[in-house]
Amino acid sequence: MPMLSIKNNKLTVLINTYGAELTSIKHKSGKEFLWQGGQEWSEHAPVLFPIVSTLKDNKYTLDGKEYYMEAHGFASKCEFEVESQTACSVTMLLKSNSYTLSQYPFDFEFRIRFTLDGNKLCQEYITKNKSKKNMYYSAGSHEGYACPGGIDNYTLVFDEPETIERYAQFRDECGHICKKLVPYLKNEREIKLDYDFFADNELDFLDFKSQGIALRDDRTSDEIHISFPGFDTLVCWTRKGARAEYICIEPWCGTWDFDEYTPCDLSQKYRIRTLKPYEQETLTHTITFPTNK
């Protein structure tokens, strides 16, 4: 599978054309910022499109017809074409095809543009509806950041003080996996990471004010800052039992299926985005890396 490289005088980034997945973000000093994969989790930064998280029973309906789609959609399982490339930027394109149409009945173009600017990596998700009908979609990122020494040496820092609940996963009396809201932060910015947080699988947030969050190494005070204006869901995740040395910080536009919001039709899915015929939308998130490496 071909690997692309973009670089400047601070960072070198490798991107796989399969799934348009980031596989390395390395500082000129040699420090690797991205999780390099392992038995705990083999991926690095899968792209989520045209859904994020899971559908109930991996199914949805649209205009009375039922479709099957696995968690996080199909973009991470598709080969992207390179539409344009410079030394510090690349634009990659996925078009609808027989594989996508079998599970998502829309004619679309989905571009991802990666651009380096100093110590920043900007990612633009550019979605165009080429159908003659409204198109419904979600998109998001899933970068796994390397945490040498374990996540309990790190702290998440929201841009603003948050009074927020998280969705915790549990099993009901029938054994079904459900989520419920539990109080989490009260006018606070920081979450000191601990593996026990992930006994319930994830840190899931829907109603936050901040447009960004930082991952701080408490030993050095170095921070990676992830900016996500306009994104409405934030998920943080790692493998608890293995004490894996990474944390995924995932800004999403869209969210999972709740039993109370489960739609009969994709157009009614909670927090689904709508593009009118031939309309285009760009979602942007930017990662800023420490410079004193």
Number of C-alpha atoms within 10 A of each C-alpha: 7 8 13 16 17 19 21 16 12 17 25 18 23 17 20 17 20 18 20 30 24 25 22 20 23 18 22 15 11 11 11 17 19 22 25 18 16 11 8 15 14 10 17 22 26 21 24 23 23 23 26 26 21 17 22 15 11 14 15 22 15 16 9 9 9 13 16 14 19 16 18 24 25 19 22 18 13 15 18 22 15 16 13 11 16 11 11 19 20 19 21 20 19 21 16 16 13 9 10 20 13 13 17 23 15 19 19 21 15 21 22 24 19 22 22 24 15 15 15 19 20 17 20 17 22 18 24 21 23 20 16 11 13 15 24 20 22 21 26 27 24 24 23 27 21 20 20 14 12 16 22 16 16 24 19 20 19 21 17 16 16 18 15 18 19 20 19 20 18 14 10 10 7 6 8 9 10 13 17 11 13 11 11 16 15 11 11 14 16 19 14 14 17 15 17 12 15 18 14 13 16 19 20 20 20 17 14 17 15 17 17 21 23 21 25 20 18 13 8 9 11 17 20 19 21 24 20 22 15 14 21 18 21 24 20 19 19 24 18 19 11 10 16 21 21 26 23 21 23 22 27 26 24 24 26 20 19 16 10 7 12 16 18 15 14 19 19 15 21 16 17 20 18 15 18 15 15 15 14 15 14 13 18 17 21 19 18 18 24 14 16 7 11
